[in-house]
Amino acid sequence: MAEADRDLLDRLLEAGNGVLRCEPAWVARDFLPPGRRLGLPEHAYDAGERGAICERWLASTTKADNAVGPEDEGLSHVVGEHGERLLLRDAVAADPAAIMGAAYAAAHPAGLGRLAKIFDYADRLPYHIHPPQEYAALVGRNAKDESYHFLPGADLGAHPETFFGVHPWIAERSAHEVLLPYLVDWDSDLILRHARAELQVAGEGFHVPSGVLHAPGTALTLELQEDSDVLSMFQALNAGRIISKDLLFKDVRPRDRERHGERFPLGFVDWETNGDPWFYENRHLSPQPVHGADGDGEETWVFYNTTKYAGKRLVLPPGGVHRLREPGVYSVFAWAGEGRFAGHEVRGGEPGRDELVVTHDAATRVHEVVNTGRQGLVVFLFFGPGLHTGAPSIAGRAR
């Protein structure tokens, strides 16, 4: 099978001159209603016992960790013009050097190491946390640091604010068990009284490391994260119904649940970061200019402040031409407009024509982006761990 995958990958790379086209990967969730802003026909959001289509994963090699669903849920397929189809995960496994470059592939044997997605919910997501690596490793998983960019031009929804962390006094006084009764009783959303809300502003975002409690609001959100789907729910009541308490213990070993009960997930919390009084200043992401951009477009960093991934936004006016040369493999998502990206047609708002993977050889030579439409072309570029050392960091405020 690996030999067949490699042969097909070789043909796709040759036909695309080092660029692969992805078909959309839709993901269902069963704990919230969909926001219905992903461009699907109305009937297509209903996924039966799986819930509803609430997310689209982009150039993904990560399987969605749902209790019910197809074997390839969340996994992207690369496709050819004549119906050829191959999981991106299998393509990377079949010939990692062809996708990632030999040196980067050798240094990153786990693969691309990042996951981009759009999430689209009609109600605020419940207050939850992603276990840090030391805890994720106990169940054979990776941590899930993540960052958000709130997409412009879309309805912000009913609750465009995100709750983050805990009030500073909880961390300062080590009053960690103030959260415990909510986890034990599992009957309300009042745990949110101990968190702070920040407004979701289109074109801006936040960096949220593992170990930080958060309840994302209803803005249509582009997310870049580590390649993982671990979590622990801390909020019982959301969108008018009680969530299964099993999600509190989703990534907890049975013996740890039996021995420590609801206290165990409290160990996931990085109390210092959660209680940081300068959380907004230290984690808020506003677009930052990319120095040395070449062409008619405006390049800005929108995902930064970490070495685990990075992401840029390119805005190109009608008729504009922009040149790129990147340090390694990356993926592309066209949000608005139409044009050609490294020789391939892209059209924002048209799943199947809006998503590419630019492999190492193509990425590291000069390639062009051309706006062929009548409106601005807006594309996002996503990079894995350690590729873009020039991405900015927030200096931070002392506590």
N, C-alpha and C positions, 0 to 999 in steps of 0.2 A: 504493500500500500504506500509506503514512504517513497518508493521508487516511482510509482505512478504519480504521486503528488508532486514529486520533484520535476517530472517530465512536464506535467501540466503547468506548474509554476514557471518553468523555463519558457514555455510557449507564451504564457500571458505576459511575462516580463519583456520578451522580445517584441510582441505585438504592441505593447504599451510604452516601449522605450524606457523601461524602468519604473513605470507608473501603473498602479493597479486600481481598478474601479471597484467600489464596494456597493453591495445592495443594502438597504436599510435593515437593521436588526431591532425589532420591536419587543418590548418587555412588558408583561402584565404584572400588576400588583393587586392584592385583594383587600387592602386595609384602608383605601381612600378612593373616592370617585375621581375619574380623569378630568383634566382641564379642557380636553378636546381642542388643543391648539397645535397638534402635531401634523396637521394637514391630511389626516385620514378621512375617508367618508364616514358619516355619522355611525352607520351600522358596524363599522370595523373596530370601534373602540370596545365593544362588548366581547370579552374573551371567555364567557361562560363561567365554569367553576374556577378558572384561573383569576377571575376578577375583571379588570379592564386594562387596556393598553394605556399606560401612564408614562412610559419612558421609551426613548430611542437611544440605543448604544451605538457609538461611532467607532469604526475600525477596531472592533473589540476582539480580544482574545480571551476574554473572561466570561465564564458561564454564569448566568443569573442564578442565584441560590434560592430558588422558589421550591416550595413543597410539591407543587403540581405544575407541570409544563413540559414542553418538548425538550428533547435532549440537547438541542442546539440553541435554547433560548438565551439571548444576549450575545451569542457568538456571531461575528460578521462573516459573510462570504465575499470573496473576491470573484468577479465574474468577467467573462469574455464577451465579445460582440456576437459570438455564435452559440451562446447558451452554455459555455463552459462555466463551472462553478466549483469553488474550493474554499473550505474554511480558512480564514486568515490564520487561525491558530495552527492548522495543519501545514499551511505554507511556511510559517516561521519554523516549525519543527522540522520540516523536510529539508530546508536549506537556510538556516539562520544567517549565514554570511551573505547570501544573495539579497536578503531583505534588510539586514542591519549593518552590513559591513563586517569583515572578518574580525577586526580588533574589538569593535563594540559588542559583537555577538559573543566573543570569548570572555569578555568582562561582565556580560549580562546573560548568563545561561538560562535564566528564567524567562527570557523573551523581552517583549516590548516594554513591559513594566509600567504601563499606564493605561487608563481607561477614560475616554471622553463619553459624555452622555448628555442628553437633554431630558430633564424631568418636568412633568406637566400635570399638576394636581389641582383640583378644584378647592381643596381645603388645605390648611397648613399641615405639614408633616408632623407627626408626634415627636416630642422631645426624646432624643435618643443619643447614643454614643457609639463610636467605633473603637473597639479595644486596641490599645497599643500593641506593638509587636510582641512583647513578652507574653501577653495574654493570648493574642491571636495565634501564636505559635503552639500553644497548648492544644489547639484543635486543628493544627495543621494548616493554618491560614496565614495570610499576610495582613498587616495593618492597613488602614484605609485613611490616610491623610487625603483631604479633598479641598478644592477651591471652586468658587462660584463666579459666574458672570451672568448678570441679568440681561436677557436679550432685549434690544430695543425694538419698538414697533409692534409689540404684542401686549395684549391686555394684561395688566398686573394681577388681576384676580381679586378675590374678596379680602384677602389678608396679606398684603404685601409688606410684611415685616417678619423678621426671623429672631427667635429667642436664642441667646447664646449664654453659655456658662452659668455661673451662679453669682449672687450678690457678693461683693468683696468680703463682707464680714464673715461669711461662712468659711472662706479660706483662711482669713486672718486669725480667726478664733478656733480653727480646726473643728468646726461644728459640723462635721461631715454627715453625722447621722441624722441631721435635720431632714434629709431626703428619704431616709429609710421607711418611715411609716407609709409614704405614698406607694412604695414598692411592695410593701407587705399587704396593705389594704386593697390596692389595685382596683379602685372604684371611681376615680375622678381625674380631672386635669389640673388640680390645684397645685401640683408640683411646679407649674409655670410661675407661681407667685415668687419663686426664689431665683428667677432668671431675668435677664434684661433683654428688651426687644430693640432691634435696629431696623430702620426703614430700608427696604429694597429699592434701589434707584437704578433705572435702566442704564446700561452702559458701565456699571460699576460692579463690585463683587466683594468677596471675603475669602480669606485663607483659613481653613479649619483643620488643625492637626488632629490626629487620633488622640483620644482621651478628652476631647472637648464636647460637652453636652450642647445640643443644638436642636431647634425645631424650625426648619426652613419654611418660609412663607410661600405664597401662591404665585409669585412672579415666574414666568417661563424662564427656566434656568439652564444655562450651559455649564456643565460641571466637568472638571478635570481632576483625576484622582489616581491613587495607586490602584493596581489591578486586583481588586478584592471586593467582596460583597458581604463583609462581616458587620454585625451590628448588635446592639442591645437596646430594646425599647425601655424607656423610663416613664412614659406617660400612658396611663390606662385608658382614659376616655378621650376619644378624638372623633370629630365629625359625627357626633351624636351616638357613638356606639363604643362598647368596651372592646379593646384589642385583646387578642389571645395573650395570656401571660407567658405562654411559651416563648414569645419573642423577646421577653426580658432575658431569657436563658438560651437564646438561639445559638450562641457561640460560647457556651459554657459546658465543660465536661460534666456528665451526670454525677460523677463522684464529688465534684466541687459544689454542684447544686445541692446534693444531699447533705454534705458536710456543713456548708456555710449559708445556704439559702439565699435570701435577697441581699445579704451583706456582700456576697462575692462580686456582683457587678459594680458595686461602689468602688472596688479596687481598680476599675478601668479609668476612673476619673483622675485627670491631672489637675489637682486642686489649685495649684499656683496659677496655671494658665487660665483655668475657668474663672478664677476670682480676680484676674488682672483688672484693676480699675481703668487701665488704658487699653482694654481689649480692642475697642474700635480703632484706635490709632495704630495699634500693633498688628492688626489683621485685616484692615480695610484695604481693598485693592481698587485704586483708580488707574485708568490707562496711563502708561508711562512710555515716552517716545523710545523707539528703537534707533540707536545711533548708527549712522552710516547707511541708511536705506538708500536704494538705488532705483529711481524712477519717479513716476507721476503719483504713486500711491502714498498713503500715510500708514506706516507700520507702528503699532503700539503693543507693548507688553500688557496682557490682561490676566495672565496666570504667572505668578512669580512668588518670591519670598520663600522659596524652597528649592532644594536640589533634586527633589524626587520627580519633578515634571516641570514643564514650562509651556506657555502658550502665547501666541501673538494674534492680533487682529490686523488684517490688511483691508483698507478702504481705497478703492480705485475709481476715479471719476470716469464718466463715459468717454470712450476713445483712448483712455489712458493705457500706458504700458509700464510694467514694473518688473524689475529683475531681482531674482532671489538666488542666493547660494547659502545653503545651510550646512551645519556640521554633521548631519546624519539623517537617518530615516525619520519621517514625520507623516502625520495624516492631515487631511484637509476637509473642512466642512464649509460649503458655500451657504451663507445665510440669506443673502439677497442679491439680486441682479443676475447677470449672465456674462459669460466670457469663456476664455480658454486658459487653462492652468497647465503649464508644462506640456502644451500641445493637446490637452484633453478638454472637451466641452464640459462646462459646469453651469448649472442653473439652480439658483437658490429657490427653495420652496418646491422643488421637484425631486422627491426621494427616488434614488436610483441614478440621478444625474448631479448629485450635490456632494458626493463623498469619494475621496481618493486616498490612496497610500502612495507616497513618494519614497521609493526605496533608496538605499544609501547611495548607489552610483548616480542616480538621477538627482538626488538632493544636493550632492556635493559638487555638481557642476552647475554653471549658471543656467537658469531656466526662467522663462518669462510667464508673466500673468498679463492677460489682455482683457480689457473690458469691451465687449462687443455689443452691449445693450445701451438702453437710453437712460438708465438710472445707475446709481453707484453700485459697484460690485463689492460685496462685503464677504470676506472669507476668514476663517479661523484656522490656525496651524497649531498642531499639538505635538509636543516632543516628550520623549521618555526621560528617565533619570540620568542626570549628569551630562546631557548633550549640550545644553546651552549654558555655559558658565558665565555668559554676559548678562543673564536675566537679573534684574535688580532685586535688592532686598530692602525691607523696611528697617530702618535703624533701630526703632523701638524706643519706648519711653520707660525710664526706670520706675519701679514701683515705689 
